Amino acid sequence: MPVSTRSQLSGVRPGEQCQSPGRRHSFLRNPHQGLKEKMKALTLLYEQHRQPLAPSHHPSIELLDSNRKNSGEDQKKEQEVVRKNRDRAAVIPRKKTILFSKNEAKENKEPKISDRFAAYSMPRKVATAAVAASRRTSMGSVLDGRGMMGIKKINEELETTGDIGSQIMVFVRLRPMGKKEEETGSRTCVRIVNKRDVYLTEFASETDYLRLKRVRGRHFCFDASFPESTSQQEVYSTTTAELVEGVLRGRNGSVFCYGATGAGKTYTMLGTIENPGVMVLAIKDLFSKIRQRCFDGKHSVLLSYLEVYNETVRDLLSPGRPLVLREDKQGIIAAGLTQYRAYSTDEVMQLLLQGNRNRTTEPTRVNETSSRSHAILQVVAEYQVKDSVNVITRLGKLSLIDLAGSERALATDLRTQRSIEGANINRSLLALSSCINALVEGKRHIPYRNSKLTQLLKDSLGGPCNTVMIANISPSNLSFNETQNTLHWADRAKEIRNKACSVNEEAVQIPEFETEQTKLLLELQKQNSELRQQAVRLQEKLFIAQAHALVSNSPQQPPPTSSPLISTPHSTNRKHKRSILGGGNCFSTPDSMKTRTANERIAQDLQKRVMELETEIERLKKEHVVQLKQKDDFIRGLIAKQGEGKCKSRVGKRGSLLKEDLKSPTHRFTSPQPIAKKRSFCDISAANSPSVIAANGRKTRSHVAPQSPSAPSMLLPLASAKL
Ligand SMILES: Nc1ncnc2c1ncn2[C@@H]1O[C@H](COP(=O)(O)OP(=O)(O)OP(=O)(O)O)[C@@H](O)[C@H]1O
């Protein structure tokens, strides 16, 4: 959908143009003369419309001049205007183009409230779907509290209804102005108000006569918008915390950062060591929440990290050959992707650092360490919770995606690696925009297959998943086109409605009549483990006693009996030969005789004790075996009963998983390929093969370190597809 057209921007109504055809001809004959006349006409028109339009000030206009000092009365008036506008938010067309008169632009750069000419271009496309309508209603500043609570609400709805479709939550994050941008005298063209509304202003160029130095503005409204001062934690808690909560309830979630190169996507996703981003904070949160809730302490968190570079999928944790995408019942998977079992946040951080070092980056004119690939971190969490009667296994997948930024193809004769990269990035982002369009328009066929990126995002866009999109934008007026384009697609994405979000959980309900038996079963299992521990303790005691016996007898005499560990079938009957230097030598004194007798007595006692303990262990072992057998039979019986009453007792449902999958949780986490590559974290460093990277001629980076500020943007809108 084009943002605006010249006819819209002219500020002259079509009817009025028709009234003066002669003048129009004179414009064509002498453009300068025409320009002057046009300016006069516009000034006249402005004067005529000034009064009627005065009450309909747009909030963006007030916000254009941040330094303006208002008198108390002015402030009151403005507050009133803002309040009115808020109230009207539900009925104001979402897409607006605001035109300011030339004089305003010239005199103040930013117009005054009292001297303002604003005209709204009507939205090109009236929203068709009811979803879109409801969404627009929700865009009012405080109309329904959607926004920060949105995902929570969706989750609550899911809680009650089980299955509903969910909308994509769309957030905008404005990054601070970079040093280089400041040095080149960029002006701020974006303002965020009420942590929701984004006002974009286009300052026309001094030499752009055709545009008559008008200042154009647009207004967007998102679930939440973050000004430049927003902390990483705030971004995480508003955008992703609820999604993590959903994952812990067995719902898949996806967060993806979208925007032009240098707009702050990687900063938002990964952050720095001092200011970790969404990926790190989400995993930290996930770990702490799992530990709090996990009923039996057994949980697993599996990680995989891949990149899509030049339309090939690569494993970032174990670089090697490109991976092949396959589709199965669980969705699209990268065959052979390494999955690491992580046990702590620190480990995850290390993995991310490791993976990011392998990520392809190149310096661009905007960003020193521009990501040239789309990176996807997938975290699969499984754990068990227990309510009054059920033990529920929950499985959730969180995908965190840092998309590559777009870059204008440089006018160069050479078809360099960079231009190929750029073309591929744009191709995949274009494919993404086509998918967004198709989803918004409710088409049956969504062209996910057009690129690897969209194939991988199939679950997240329109799939059964809670999805969050964070659109990153730059404040610089030099990046106006990119910012406008990003905001446009973010605005469009709001209208996507994902499929009903299924819950990956298995609840085994214990029926009334079986509750007692289950308790008994648990009790028996507890007793079993206690008996095992007791047996181990006895064994230890026995060893200690034998050790004592050995110490007390040696070197005078060999141990009376061998340890059970070293005993042979005949050891107990063996007669020990006495050494000459051992006991009973010819130099024995009465004292030594006494000592020897005492020692022998002790040894005999100990032998007796050992024998007793051995008998006791044998008895316990036998008892234990019998008890285990009984309990096994009992458990088998219970399982058989549960199997019979499965239809009645099964209360949970599995969205995408099969019953067989549950038997082997690890199987579910992995691709259909065997988890041959599953390794411990220690293997990672060995697994890296920088040579592979070098061979491919790609540069990789060690991100997670403060980056130098960006240079002015030279980028074009990333996808100029028709809306
Ligand atoms: N919210 C922020 N606060 C402070 N600095 C930021 C913020 N967002 C981005 N930056 C800085 O801006 C620069 C560019 O950010 P980043 O690398 O995240 O951009 P990007 O959108 O990922 O770019 P590309 O698509 O080219 O990889 C970095 O130096 C980063 O530190």
The ligand as a Tripos MOL2 file, in Angstrom:
@<TRIPOS>MOLECULE
LIG
   31    33     1     0     0
SMALL
NO_CHARGES

@<TRIPOS>ATOM
      1 N1         18.4080    0.9800   22.4100 N.pl3     1 LIG1
      2 C1         19.7050    1.2130   22.1690 C.ar      1 LIG1
      3 N2         20.4610    1.8220   23.0920 N.ar      1 LIG1
      4 C2         21.7720    2.0790   22.8570 C.ar      1 LIG1
      5 N3         22.4140    1.7490   21.7190 N.ar      1 LIG1
      6 C3         21.7190    1.1400   20.7720 C.ar      1 LIG1
      7 C4         20.3330    0.8430   20.9350 C.ar      1 LIG1
      8 N4         19.8950    0.2340   19.8280 N.ar      1 LIG1
      9 C5         20.9680    0.1480   19.0180 C.ar      1 LIG1
     10 N5         22.0500    0.6820   19.5740 N.ar      1 LIG1
     11 C6         23.3830    0.7760   18.9610 C.3       1 LIG1
     12 O1         23.1950    1.0360   17.5800 O.3       1 LIG1
     13 C7         24.1170    0.3060   16.7980 C.3       1 LIG1
     14 C8         23.4050   -0.5710   15.7690 C.3       1 LIG1
     15 O2         22.6140   -1.5160   16.4690 O.3       1 LIG1
     16 P1         22.4430   -3.0320   16.0000 P.3       1 LIG1
     17 O3         23.7210   -3.6600   15.6270 O.co2     1 LIG1
     18 O4         21.6480   -3.6790   17.0260 O.co2     1 LIG1
     19 O5         21.5980   -2.7890   14.6770 O.3       1 LIG1
     20 P2         20.8720   -3.8780   13.7750 P.3       1 LIG1
     21 O6         19.4990   -3.3940   13.5320 O.co2     1 LIG1
     22 O7         21.0410   -5.2110   14.3470 O.co2     1 LIG1
     23 O8         21.7150   -3.7220   12.4550 O.3       1 LIG1
     24 P3         21.9770   -4.8430   11.3360 P.3       1 LIG1
     25 O9         20.6730   -5.2290   10.7890 O.co2     1 LIG1
     26 O10        22.8250   -4.1430   10.3610 O.co2     1 LIG1
     27 O11        22.6800   -5.9310   12.0320 O.co2     1 LIG1
     28 C9         24.9450   -0.5190   17.7550 C.3       1 LIG1
     29 O12        26.1220    0.1590   17.9840 O.3       1 LIG1
     30 C10        24.1190   -0.5490   19.0120 C.3       1 LIG1
     31 O13        24.9250   -0.6440   20.1580 O.3       1 LIG1
@<TRIPOS>BOND
     1     1     2 1
     2     2     3 ar
     3     2     7 ar
     4     3     4 ar
     5     4     5 ar
     6     5     6 ar
     7     6     7 ar
     8     6    10 ar
     9     7     8 ar
    10     8     9 ar
    11     9    10 ar
    12    10    11 1
    13    11    12 1
    14    11    30 1
    15    12    13 1
    16    13    14 1
    17    13    28 1
    18    14    15 1
    19    15    16 1
    20    16    17 2
    21    16    18 1
    22    16    19 1
    23    19    20 1
    24    20    21 2
    25    20    22 1
    26    20    23 1
    27    23    24 1
    28    24    25 2
    29    24    26 1
    30    24    27 1
    31    28    29 1
    32    28    30 1
    33    30    31 1
@<TRIPOS>SUBSTRUCTURE
     1 LIG1         1 GROUP 0 **** ****
